[in-house]
Amino acid sequence: MSKPVSSTVDYESVGNDYLARRSLKRGAAGWMLLATLGVSYVISGDFAGWNLGLAAGGFGGLLVATLLMGLMYTCMVFALAELSACLPNAGGGYSFARRALGPWGGYITGTAILLEYAIAPAAIVIFIGGYLSSLIGIDGPVVYALFYLAFIGLHLWGTGEALKILLVITGIAAVAIVIFVLAMIPYFDVDNLFDIPAGEGFGASSFLPHGYFGIWACLPFAIWFFLAVEGVPLAAEESRDPGRDMPRGIIVAMMVLLVFAACVLLLAPGGAGAQLMSESAAPLVDALNAAYGPGNWIAGLVNVVGLAGLIASFFSIIFGYSRQVFALSRAGYLPRWLSVTNARRAPTLALVVPGIIGFLLSLTGQGDLMITMAVFGATISYAMMTLSHLLLRSREPDLPRPYRTPGGCLTSAVALVLALVAFVSTFLVSLQAALWSAAFYALMLAYFGFYSRKRLVAQAPEEEFAAIKRAEAELG
């Protein structure tokens, strides 16, 4: 039976077995696994995708954009470290925004994260096809389907097992980047960074071949160096000690990603030329081929081992989207049947349904379009999460905080402003991608506005606090 509680949302009480059938495996991840998860979410961005920004703004444009987005992510990660330690729920950013901004704010944030995490694997599997094509000449829908089937199957096997496999895959990918860095250092030449001819845009030069506008155009591709690290809090309910493990895990992951981004951004175009890198489907492999000659063993090794980077991100983002769907479904924002877990405490349909959607999107073969669509959702969620940090600092100063953000509100304010700037850039880079993303958003908001907001689950963890606050207000 539905019990109205406000003009905004209504709640339904559920049976005692509801949450029992929707529980995750607790204690599966310590801080090391969480840090690995954070790196694995993102590491594919070092192997492909970022280089498309060279065509949009040249090395200078991509460099400035990467510095700005690196600052945004670092500030946001410090804010999320605090939030995930004091509010350790599987919903991650949705849970933070639900606490600070109410059900509409929570749903808007959760839907933005879902847009990002459902589409990013489609882009990554396209890049996996590019690397396989370079390696053995195989690409296309069959490859995409096999990867989705295999890695969804591994997640259905169980969280602890999946994360341990992920630790190995991510380690292999990190080795590939180290090999690439050591191999390219002798061939670095500053002149290679600026071999894209200057155009006619305002401020055009060898540093900014497309002028100042190129910096804006590069923002979505600079984000690809760090996109999805914010997904670490989605594993909060499965961590051993969230108050200690969540901050340590996400901050260590961010520090590693900053080092990787700097090395790849400088050495790939610096060794092989920005022009060549701007057109490459497998930039690290092509950079090594340019430096050592076609078919050299180092390029072959990085191609084989580098697939682990793409696979690691594909693997981990599947984990991320399943937990976001699980949390939204468990609370009634999405259809409740999506959050039922299997005998190994894995959310079966939350893994399968978005996977089918992602596979269908991958059939377009447009990795650059997928990147921009993912960034559209990501930047909305970043703005909402950092705003939530600001509001919770102000409204709930006594909330237990095992970890506190360095710089406090100033840190999250910097991230908020840069997130809004990055959001605007998606419209400038690809209006088509932004409009498709907006259409998805409109559909999801309509579902909530007309249906699910009147059927939320009162006993869901994210809703219990709201119920307590309402009761206190009525008593007061």
N, C-alpha and C positions, 0 to 999 in steps of 0.2 A: 504494500500500500504506500502511496506517495503522501508525504507529509510536507505541506508548504512551510517554508521557513523564511522566505523573503520574496520580493518581486523579481529577484535576479535568478535564483536557482531553487529547485526543490530537491528533496532527498528521498530515497527509498531505503528502508531497512532490509537487510538480507539475512539469510540463515547462518547458523554457526559454522557451517562447512564452507561458506563462500571464500573466506580468506585462506582456509586450509588447502583449498584446491588451487590457490594462487600464491604460493610461497616459493621463494628462491632459496638456493643453497647458501647458507650463511657460513662465514669463516673460510671461504674458498680462496681469498686473495689477501696477501700481505702487501706492504708498500712496494716491494720489488716487482711483484706482478702488476700492481697498479701503474708503476712507472713504465713498465714494458708495454702495458695496454695503451698508455698515453702516447708513447713513441710509435707504436704500431698503427694507431689510428691515422697517423700523419705521414709516416715515412715514405709512402708511395709518392707523395708530393715532391720528394727529392729526385725521383726517378723519371717522372714525366708530368707534364701539365704546367709547371712553373715557366718553362721555356717559351710558352706561347705569349707570355708577357713581353718578350724581347721584340716580337713583331708589333706589339701594340704601342710600346714606348721606348724601345731600345734599352741598352744596358743602364743608362742613367735613370730612365723612368722606372725601370724595374728595381733598381737599387734603392731609390728614394721611397718607392712604394713598400719595399720589403722592410726598410727601417721603420716606417710608420706602422706597418702591420705587426712587426715584431714588438714594437712598444705597446700596441693595443693588446696583443695576446699576453704579453708578460704582465701588464697591469690587470687584465681580466683574470688570469690564472691565480694571481695573489688574492683577488676577491673571491674566486670560486673555492680556493683552498679554505678560506674561513667559512663560507656558506656550507660546503660539503662536510666540514667537521662538526658543525653545530646542527645541521639538518640532513642527516644521512639517510636519504630515501632514494629508491630506484629511479624516481622521476627526474633526478638531477635538476637541471635548470627549471623545469616545469614546477618542481616542488618548491624551489626558492621563490619563484614568481607567484605561485599560489599563496604562499604565506604573506608576501608583501603586497600583492596587487589584487588578490581575490580570485574567484573562479575564472573570470574572463581573462585576466592577466595571465593566470597559469595556463589556460588553454591556448592562448595566443603564443606564448613562449614554447609550450610543448609541441604545438603544430609546426612552428618554425624549425625546431630541432628535428622533428620528424621529416619535414621537407628536405632538410640538409642530409640527414642520414639515410633516407630512402633513395635519394638520387646520387649521392657520392659513390656508392658501390657500382652504379651503372657506368659512371665515368671511369672508375678504376679498372673495371673488367674490360672496357674498351682499350685502355692502355696496356693491360695484360696481353690482349690480342696483338697489339703492336709489337711488344717485345717477343712474343712467340713467333710472330711472322718473321721478325728479324733473325730469330734463332733457327727455326725449323720450317718456316713457310706456312704455318697453320694459323688461321684467324677466322673470325666470324661467329655466327649464332651458336654453332655447336660448341665452340670453346666457351662462350659466355654461359650456356646452359650447364655444361659440365662443372664449371667453377661454382656456380650458384648451388647446384645439387650437392656437390662434395662438401662445401663449407657450411651450408645450412645443416647438413647431416652431422658434421662434427659438433656443431653447437647443440644439436638435439641429444648428443651423447652425454653431455654434462658440462657445467661451467668450469669446474676445477680442471678437468681433463683438457678442455678447449684452451684455457688460459696457459696451461703448461706447454701445450703444443705451440701456442702463440709466442711464448718466451723463446723457444728454439728458432722459430721462423724469423722473429725480429732480430735475434742475435746474428743470424746469417746475413740478413739485409744490412745490418750495421757494418759487418765485415766488408761487404761489397762497397759501401761508401768509403771506408778507410782505404781499401785497395785503389779505388778511383782517385782519391785525393793524393795518395803517395805517387801514383803513376802520372798524374797530370802536373804536379808541381814543376818538374823540369821544363815543361813546355809552356808555362805561363808567360804571356806577353801582354802588357797593358794595351798595346795598339789593337790587339784582337777584340778587346771589349767594345771598340768604337768603330767597327767596320761597316755598320749600317749607314748608308748615305743620309745626310740631313735632308728633310723635306721642307715644306713651306709653312708649317704651322707656326703659331706665335711662340717665339723663343726657341725655334728649331736650331740645333747645333749638333756637333758630333756626339756630345754627351746626351742630349735629348733630341734625337732625330725627328721626332714628331711633336716637338715643342712641349710646353707645360701640360697640355691636355693629355699627353702620353702618360704622365704620372697617374692621373685619374684612371686612364684605361688599364693601367697595370695593376691596380689594387686587387681585383679578384684573383689574378694569377699569383700575386705576392701572398695572398691569403692561403693559397694552395700549399705553401710551405708549412703552414701551421693548422690548417683546417681540421677540426674534430678533436683536438686535444682537450677541448672542454667536455668531452664525453666521459672522462675518467669518473666524475661523480655518479654516473649511471650505474657504477658497480658498487655504490656505497653500502647497499644492503647485503652484499656478498663479501665485504671486507672483514678482516678480523677485528680491527680496532679503528673505526672510522675517524675518531678524534685525532689519532696520531698518523695513521696510514694514508688517509686521503690527502692532507696537505703535502706530506713528504713525497708521495707518489706523483702528484700532478706537477709539483714544482721541479722535481728532478727531470721529469719528462720534458718540460718546457726548456730547461737549460740545455739538454742534449739536442733538441730540435733547433735551437738558435745556432749552435755550433755547426750542425749539418747544413743548415740553410746558407750560412756564410761561406762554407767551403764549396758547396755546389754552385752557388751563384757566381763566385769569383773564378773558379777553376774550369768550369765547363766552357763558357764563352771565352775566358781568358786563354784557354789552351787551343780551342778549335775555331773561335770566331763567333761573334754574336749572330751574324747573318745565318750561318749554318745551323746553329742551335735553335733559331727562331722557327725553323721549318722541320724540325726533327720529331719523329714519333718515339724515338728511344734516345734521348739526348746524351746520356752518359756513355752508352755504347758508341754512338756516332762521334762523340768527342774523342774517345780512345782510338777509334779507327782513323780519325783525321790526324791524330798525333803519331801513331805508330804504324799506320798503313792498314788497308782493309784486311780483315781476316786474322788479325794478330790474336795471340792467345789471351792477352789481358782483357781485350774487349769481349772475347768469347766467355771468359770466366765471369766478368762483371754482368754480362747478359744473362748467363745461367743463374748466378747467385743473386743478381739484381731482381730477378723475378720474385724472390722472397720478399722484397720490399713492397711490391705491389700486392702480393698475396697477403702479407701481414696486415696492410690497411684494409683490404677487402674483407679479410677474416674478422678483424676487430670492429669495423663499422657495422657489420651484420649483427655482432653482439650489441652494439650501441642502439641500433634502431629497434631491436627486439625488446630491450629494456624500456625504451621510451614508449613504445606501443603497449607494453605490459602495464606500465604505471598508469597511463591514461585510460586504458581499458579497465583496470582493476577499480579505478575510482568512478567509472561510468561515463567518462568523457567520450570514449570510443566504445563500440560494441563490446559487451562484457565477455563474450566467448573468445575474444582475442587474447585474454590474459590467463586462460587455464593452462596450468603447467603439467608436464608429464611426470612419470615415476622418478625421473632423474632431476626434477625441479627445473626443467627448461621450458620456457613458454612456447609451445609448439606452433600455434597459428600466428603468434607475434613474430616468429621467425619466417614462416612460410609465405604469408600473404604479402608483406612488403617485398620479399624476394621475388615473387612473381611480377610485381609491378616494376621492380628494378630491372629484371631481365627484359621485359617488354620495352622499357626505355633504352636499354643498351642496343637494341636492334636498330636504332637510328644511326648508330656509329658516330654521333657527334659529341665527342668528348669535351670540346670547348663549350658547347651549349650546356652540357650537364654541369660543368664546373660553375658557370655563371648562375645557373638555377640553384645549385647547392649553396653558393655564396649568398644569394638572395635570402634564403631561409636562415642561414647562419648569422648574418649581420642583424637581422631582426631579433634573434634570440640573444645575441651579445648585448644589444641595447637593453633588452628587457632584464637580463640577468644582472648587469651592472647597476641598472636602476633599482633593482630589488635589493642589492647590497646597500646602496645609499639609504633606501627607505627603512630597511631593517636596522641599520645603525642608528637611525634617528628615532624610530618608533619603539624598538625593543632593545634598548641599551643594556639591559640586564640579562639578555639571552646568553646562556652559557656558551662561550667561544673558546674551545681548546686551542685554537690558532687564531691570531688576529692579523689582518692584512697590513703589511708595512705601508705607511702613508695614509692608511685609513680611507676616508671618503675621497680624498684627492686622487688616489690611485684609481679607484673605480670611476671617478668622473672623467679622467683622461681616457679610459677605455670606452666609456659611453660616447663621448664626442667623436672619437675615431671610428667607432662602430657605425654611427649615423653617416659619417663621411663615406665609409665603405659601402653602405647600403645605397646611397645615391649613385655610386659608381656603376652598380649593376645595370642601371637604366642607360648609362652612357656607353657601356661596352656592348651590350646586346639587349635592345628593346624587346626583341622576340622572347629571349629567355626570361626577362623580367615579367613580361605579360603572361607567359605560361605559368610562371610561379605564382603570380597574383591570382590567376584563375583557380589554381589549386587551393590557394589560401581562402578565396571567397567561398569555394565549395565546402571546405572544412568548417569555416565559421558559420555558414548557413546551417550545417548539420547540428552544430552546437546550439545555435540560436533558436532553431525551430524544434529540436528534438531532445538532445541529450542533456541540456542544462536543467531540464525538469526531471531527470532520472539519475542524478548522481548517487553514489553509494555512501551512506552516512558513516559506515565503519572503516572506510579506506583511510590509511594512515594520514594522507595529506588533508583529509576533510575533518578528522577528529579535532584538530586544533581549532578550526573554525567553529565547530559545534561548541567547544568549551568557551570560546570567546563570546559567542552569542548568549550562552547561558549566563555567563558572568555579567554581561550587559543587561540582561533581563532582571537579574537579581539586584544589580546596582541601581 
